[in-house]
Amino acid sequence: MRLFAIGDLHLPGGQEKPMDVFGGHWEGHFNRISATWRERVTDEDTVLIPGDISWAMQLSDAVPDLAAIGALPGRKILIKGNHDYWWGGIGQVRRALPAGMQAIQHDVVDVGCAVITGTRGWSYPTEEAPLTPEDTRICNRELIRLELALQSAAKAAKGRPIVVMLHFPPLYQQDRDTPFTHLLAQYPVHTVVYGHLHGAGIRAGFTGASGGIRYLLTSCDSLGFAPVEVALD
């Protein structure tokens, strides 16, 4: 079994939402994702999808998008992104998922070779960009949720790699000392996969090792619209 990741699929959710308004490279993007997915991923593999799955506003409108993802090879594990407005109560979301697809919300999924956990994350304060009171509240809540997720993963891991999914970047190229990296460093985390960044923002994202943890930006346009393998060695 191999582990892959690709985020920010931004499927239409029953709306007229052509992604090529964000650049010609987005034209037919899910067809390209599907083609490379089928080339690389087998039914024995697992694919992590760290948020921004569908533009749907209601769960019922997201169901066709979830079915399209579910028809692709492999087991799929999802977390919520900031544009997943259709994602309400976790119980309702899980009941709507096709076979072979799981949603996590600061809990843990055991895939054998690793344990997977995560939460959405949020923007964090910097000297240049302090947060509003509302964003501070959400950031603090997401840090609590991440710590609960990490505690559960540490108990379940039994020496196996812990892979964390976040939607929002926990760090940037020029900003690696953050509340999220502080928390992650307190646990035996192997790899963090995240998304959210597109276009010019991709250059600010960090992929590599920092503080003994591997970080991997997996928004689909940053990957050339192809799932990337997450190395566990």
N, C-alpha and C positions, 0 to 999 in steps of 0.2 A: 504494500500500500504506500502510495506517495501522497504528499500534501501539496496542494496548489492554492493560489489566492488570486482573486481579481474583484475589485470593488467598483462602486459607482456605475452600475450598469444603466441606470436612468432609462428604464423602459417606460413606454408611453402612458400606461395606466388608463387606457380608454380615452386619452386626450390627444388632440392634435399638437404634439410636442416634438417636432423634428429637431434632433440634436445638432443638425448641420448649421443651425444659426450660430453655433459656437465655433464654427470652422468647418471647412470642407472635409477635413479628416474624420469628422463624425458621421459622414453620410453612410447609411447602411451599417452603422457600427455594430448592432447586435448580430447581424448576419456574419460579420467578420469575426466577432467574438465566438459565435457558435461554431464556425468552421475550424478555428484554431483550437477551440475547446475539444472538439471531436478528434482532432489530430493528436492531442497531447494527453488527454485524460481518459482513463478507463473506468469501468464500473467499480473496480476495486479501490479507486483513489477517492480522496476527499478534497473538496474545493471550499475555501473560506471566502465569504462575500461580506466585506466590512461596510455595509450600509449604502444608502442612496440607491435602492433597488428599483423603485417604481415611482413615477410622478403621480400615481393615483391619490385621490383625496379620501376615498373610502375603501375599506378592505375588499368589498365585492368587486371593485374595479381593478384591484391589484391581482385578483385570482388568475386571470389569463396570463399575466406576466410571470407569476410564480409557476404556473404550469409550463410555460415556455422554458424557464430555467430548469424545472424539474425533469423535462424531457431530455436534457443533456446528460452525458455520462457522469457517474460518480455520485458520492454522497455530498450534500451541500449543507453548510452551516452558515447562518445569517446573523448579523446584528443590525440594529436600527441606525439609520443615518438621519441627518437633520432635515432631509427632504422626504422622508418616509412618513408622510402625514397619515397614511392609511394604517399605520402600525399603532393599534390601540392596546387593549389589554392583551397580555402575553398569551393567556389561555385561548382567546379568540384567534389570534394569529396562528398558534400552533395547530388548532383544529382546521384551519384553512389550507395548511401546507400539504403539497403532494407527498407521496411516499418517498423516502430517501432524503427529505429536507428537514432540517431542524433549526429552530430559532433560539438563540441564547440571549439572556438579559441578566447580566451579572451572575450567571451560574456556569456550570461546567458540562462539557461533553467529552467523553472518553472515546478516542478513536484508535486505541490500541497502542500505536507508536508514540502518542503524545496525548496530553490533555489540553483542551481548547477552552478558553474563557474570554470574557470581555464585556464591554459596555460601550455606549456611544461616545463618551468623552465630551469635551467642550473646549472653547477658547480659554486660555489662561492669561493672567495679568502679566504685563511687562512694564518696564519704566516708560517705554514709548507709547504703550497702549494699555492704560489701566482699564479695568472692566467696570461696566455699570453695576449698580446694586443687583439688578436682576441677573445679569450674567455671572456675577460673583456667586449668587445663590445657586445657580445651575452648575457652575464649575465645582463648588464644594460638594454638591449632591453627587456629581459624577465621580469625584474622588472617593467618596464614601462607598459608592457602588463598586468602583474598581477594587477597593481594598477588600470588600466582601468577596468579590470574584477571585481575587488572588489568594485569600485565605482558603477558600474552597478548593482551588486548584492545587495549592501546596499540599493539602491533605490527600487529594486523589492521585497525585503524580507518582509517588513511590519510586522516585529516581528517574522518571521519564521526563522528557522536555515539556515545559509549559509554554504554550503559544497563546499570546494575548491578541485579541482583535479589538481595535478602536476605530471609530470612524474619523474623528478629528485627529490631526497630528499631535502626538505627545511632545514633539520637539521639531526644530527646524535646523537647517544647515548652520545658521549663525546663532541658534538659541537652543542649546542642548541641556541646560540646567533649568528644569521646570518642575512645577509641583507634581506632574505626572511621572517624569523620569525619577524624581526622588522616591516616589512610592513604588514604582516598578523595581527599583534597585534593592528594595528591602526583601524581595522574594526571588526564588531561583528561576527567573524568567529566561527562557532561551531566545525567543523571537517575538517581536511585536509587529503585526501587520496593520496598516492604516490606509485611509484614502483621503477623500475630501478635496484634494488639490487638483486643479485643472489648469490648462493653458500655461500662462507665464508663471503661475504659482507653483508648478511642478519643479521649477529650478530651485525654489526655496526649500523643498522637501528633502529629507535626509534618508538615504539608504546606506546602511553600513553598520559597523559596531560602535557602540558608545557605552561606556560604563559596564562593559562585559555583556551587554545585551545587543542582539541584532535587531535592527529596525528596517522595515521594508515598506516603501510606498507602493500601493497597489491600485490606485485609481486606474480605470481601464485605459484611459488615453496616455497615462504615463508608461503603460506596459505595451503600447502599440496594439491594444485591443486583443491581447492574448494572455491567457492565464500563465502565471509564473510559478515555478516549483519552489516550495519553501524547504530549504535544506535543513535537515535535523541532525546532521553530524557535528 
